[in-house]
Amino acid sequence: MDRSKMPSFVDTLLCELVRGEANGKLSPLGLFGDAMLVPSIPIVLASLAFVQRWRPNADERPGTRYRHP
C-alpha cells in the first residue's frame, strides 16, 4: 500500500451528538474535553459520536469527501 496516496489524520472530536445543518455544516453538540469522566465501567451512554478530520494527499482535489454509507 502506497502511504503517500492516503489522507493523513488531523484530529477527532468526541461528542454526544452531531447534527447536519441545512447549509451543509456539521454541529457537534455536547463536546467532551480532554477526558470523559464516567462513574463506573462498563457504562451505557445514550449517544456517542465521533467527528474526524483528515487532510487530503497532494493528488486529491480540494473538497474531496469520504463518507461511510
PyMOL commands that place a pseudoatom at each C-alpha (Angstrom):
pseudoatom trace, name=CA, resn=MET, resi=1, chain=A, elem=C, hetatm=0, pos=[0.000, 0.000, 0.000]
pseudoatom trace, name=CA, resn=ASP, resi=2, chain=A, elem=C, hetatm=0, pos=[1.399, 3.387, -1.013]
pseudoatom trace, name=CA, resn=ARG, resi=3, chain=A, elem=C, hetatm=0, pos=[1.015, 5.619, 2.070]
pseudoatom trace, name=CA, resn=SER, resi=4, chain=A, elem=C, hetatm=0, pos=[1.737, 8.784, 0.032]
pseudoatom trace, name=CA, resn=LYS, resi=5, chain=A, elem=C, hetatm=0, pos=[-1.681, 8.376, -1.632]
pseudoatom trace, name=CA, resn=MET, resi=6, chain=A, elem=C, hetatm=0, pos=[-3.562, 8.090, 1.661]
pseudoatom trace, name=CA, resn=PRO, resi=7, chain=A, elem=C, hetatm=0, pos=[-5.080, 11.063, 3.508]
pseudoatom trace, name=CA, resn=SER, resi=8, chain=A, elem=C, hetatm=0, pos=[-3.397, 11.974, 6.804]
pseudoatom trace, name=CA, resn=PHE, resi=9, chain=A, elem=C, hetatm=0, pos=[-5.271, 12.052, 10.093]
pseudoatom trace, name=CA, resn=VAL, resi=10, chain=A, elem=C, hetatm=0, pos=[-5.682, 15.502, 11.734]
pseudoatom trace, name=CA, resn=ASP, resi=11, chain=A, elem=C, hetatm=0, pos=[-7.868, 15.063, 14.831]
pseudoatom trace, name=CA, resn=THR, resi=12, chain=A, elem=C, hetatm=0, pos=[-11.006, 13.554, 16.361]
pseudoatom trace, name=CA, resn=LEU, resi=13, chain=A, elem=C, hetatm=0, pos=[-13.832, 15.221, 18.293]
pseudoatom trace, name=CA, resn=LEU, resi=14, chain=A, elem=C, hetatm=0, pos=[-15.799, 13.134, 20.764]
pseudoatom trace, name=CA, resn=CYS, resi=15, chain=A, elem=C, hetatm=0, pos=[-19.312, 14.416, 21.467]
pseudoatom trace, name=CA, resn=GLU, resi=16, chain=A, elem=C, hetatm=0, pos=[-22.849, 13.394, 22.352]
pseudoatom trace, name=CA, resn=LEU, resi=17, chain=A, elem=C, hetatm=0, pos=[-24.472, 14.287, 19.020]
pseudoatom trace, name=CA, resn=VAL, resi=18, chain=A, elem=C, hetatm=0, pos=[-23.590, 15.649, 15.575]
pseudoatom trace, name=CA, resn=ARG, resi=19, chain=A, elem=C, hetatm=0, pos=[-26.266, 17.470, 13.596]
pseudoatom trace, name=CA, resn=GLY, resi=20, chain=A, elem=C, hetatm=0, pos=[-26.088, 18.109, 9.884]
pseudoatom trace, name=CA, resn=GLU, resi=21, chain=A, elem=C, hetatm=0, pos=[-27.315, 21.638, 9.203]
pseudoatom trace, name=CA, resn=ALA, resi=22, chain=A, elem=C, hetatm=0, pos=[-29.250, 22.831, 6.129]
pseudoatom trace, name=CA, resn=ASN, resi=23, chain=A, elem=C, hetatm=0, pos=[-26.212, 24.846, 4.990]
pseudoatom trace, name=CA, resn=GLY, resi=24, chain=A, elem=C, hetatm=0, pos=[-24.042, 21.697, 4.849]
pseudoatom trace, name=CA, resn=LYS, resi=25, chain=A, elem=C, hetatm=0, pos=[-22.123, 22.364, 8.068]
pseudoatom trace, name=CA, resn=LEU, resi=26, chain=A, elem=C, hetatm=0, pos=[-21.815, 19.942, 10.976]
pseudoatom trace, name=CA, resn=SER, resi=27, chain=A, elem=C, hetatm=0, pos=[-22.754, 20.977, 14.511]
pseudoatom trace, name=CA, resn=PRO, resi=28, chain=A, elem=C, hetatm=0, pos=[-21.144, 18.817, 17.204]
pseudoatom trace, name=CA, resn=LEU, resi=29, chain=A, elem=C, hetatm=0, pos=[-23.179, 19.028, 20.428]
pseudoatom trace, name=CA, resn=GLY, resi=30, chain=A, elem=C, hetatm=0, pos=[-22.039, 18.077, 23.921]
pseudoatom trace, name=CA, resn=LEU, resi=31, chain=A, elem=C, hetatm=0, pos=[-18.298, 18.071, 23.210]
pseudoatom trace, name=CA, resn=PHE, resi=32, chain=A, elem=C, hetatm=0, pos=[-16.129, 16.130, 25.611]
pseudoatom trace, name=CA, resn=GLY, resi=33, chain=A, elem=C, hetatm=0, pos=[-12.859, 17.852, 26.525]
pseudoatom trace, name=CA, resn=ASP, resi=34, chain=A, elem=C, hetatm=0, pos=[-9.570, 16.187, 27.388]
pseudoatom trace, name=CA, resn=ALA, resi=35, chain=A, elem=C, hetatm=0, pos=[-11.300, 13.418, 29.355]
pseudoatom trace, name=CA, resn=MET, resi=36, chain=A, elem=C, hetatm=0, pos=[-14.618, 11.648, 29.505]
pseudoatom trace, name=CA, resn=LEU, resi=37, chain=A, elem=C, hetatm=0, pos=[-15.419, 11.057, 33.168]
pseudoatom trace, name=CA, resn=VAL, resi=38, chain=A, elem=C, hetatm=0, pos=[-17.787, 8.196, 33.965]
pseudoatom trace, name=CA, resn=PRO, resi=39, chain=A, elem=C, hetatm=0, pos=[-18.884, 6.870, 37.367]
pseudoatom trace, name=CA, resn=SER, resi=40, chain=A, elem=C, hetatm=0, pos=[-18.027, 3.242, 36.541]
pseudoatom trace, name=CA, resn=ILE, resi=41, chain=A, elem=C, hetatm=0, pos=[-17.000, 0.953, 33.716]
pseudoatom trace, name=CA, resn=PRO, resi=42, chain=A, elem=C, hetatm=0, pos=[-18.741, -0.540, 31.792]
pseudoatom trace, name=CA, resn=ILE, resi=43, chain=A, elem=C, hetatm=0, pos=[-21.240, 2.259, 31.161]
pseudoatom trace, name=CA, resn=VAL, resi=44, chain=A, elem=C, hetatm=0, pos=[-24.214, 2.717, 28.837]
pseudoatom trace, name=CA, resn=LEU, resi=45, chain=A, elem=C, hetatm=0, pos=[-24.342, 6.089, 27.068]
pseudoatom trace, name=CA, resn=ALA, resi=46, chain=A, elem=C, hetatm=0, pos=[-27.483, 7.489, 25.460]
pseudoatom trace, name=CA, resn=SER, resi=47, chain=A, elem=C, hetatm=0, pos=[-25.453, 8.594, 22.443]
pseudoatom trace, name=CA, resn=LEU, resi=48, chain=A, elem=C, hetatm=0, pos=[-21.840, 8.990, 21.411]
pseudoatom trace, name=CA, resn=ALA, resi=49, chain=A, elem=C, hetatm=0, pos=[-20.490, 10.478, 18.193]
pseudoatom trace, name=CA, resn=PHE, resi=50, chain=A, elem=C, hetatm=0, pos=[-17.067, 10.926, 16.604]
pseudoatom trace, name=CA, resn=VAL, resi=51, chain=A, elem=C, hetatm=0, pos=[-16.076, 13.601, 14.100]
pseudoatom trace, name=CA, resn=GLN, resi=52, chain=A, elem=C, hetatm=0, pos=[-12.742, 13.089, 12.382]
pseudoatom trace, name=CA, resn=ARG, resi=53, chain=A, elem=C, hetatm=0, pos=[-10.780, 15.475, 10.215]
pseudoatom trace, name=CA, resn=TRP, resi=54, chain=A, elem=C, hetatm=0, pos=[-8.389, 14.186, 7.566]
pseudoatom trace, name=CA, resn=ARG, resi=55, chain=A, elem=C, hetatm=0, pos=[-6.028, 16.109, 5.308]
pseudoatom trace, name=CA, resn=PRO, resi=56, chain=A, elem=C, hetatm=0, pos=[-6.158, 15.019, 1.640]
pseudoatom trace, name=CA, resn=ASN, resi=57, chain=A, elem=C, hetatm=0, pos=[-2.989, 13.884, -0.084]
pseudoatom trace, name=CA, resn=ALA, resi=58, chain=A, elem=C, hetatm=0, pos=[-1.350, 16.008, -2.780]
pseudoatom trace, name=CA, resn=ASP, resi=59, chain=A, elem=C, hetatm=0, pos=[-3.130, 14.152, -5.626]
pseudoatom trace, name=CA, resn=GLU, resi=60, chain=A, elem=C, hetatm=0, pos=[-6.665, 14.815, -4.352]
pseudoatom trace, name=CA, resn=ARG, resi=61, chain=A, elem=C, hetatm=0, pos=[-8.793, 17.734, -5.416]
pseudoatom trace, name=CA, resn=PRO, resi=62, chain=A, elem=C, hetatm=0, pos=[-9.831, 20.242, -2.724]
pseudoatom trace, name=CA, resn=GLY, resi=63, chain=A, elem=C, hetatm=0, pos=[-13.227, 19.360, -1.313]
pseudoatom trace, name=CA, resn=THR, resi=64, chain=A, elem=C, hetatm=0, pos=[-12.815, 15.590, -1.664]
pseudoatom trace, name=CA, resn=ARG, resi=65, chain=A, elem=C, hetatm=0, pos=[-15.088, 13.858, 0.833]
pseudoatom trace, name=CA, resn=TYR, resi=66, chain=A, elem=C, hetatm=0, pos=[-15.018, 10.398, 2.294]
pseudoatom trace, name=CA, resn=ARG, resi=67, chain=A, elem=C, hetatm=0, pos=[-18.294, 9.121, 3.709]
pseudoatom trace, name=CA, resn=HIS, resi=68, chain=A, elem=C, hetatm=0, pos=[-19.337, 5.840, 5.140]
pseudoatom trace, name=CA, resn=PRO, resi=69, chain=A, elem=C, hetatm=0, pos=[-22.639, 4.636, 3.667]
for i in range(1, 69): cmd.bond("trace and resi %d" % i, "trace and resi %d" % (i + 1))
show_as sticks, trace
zoom trace
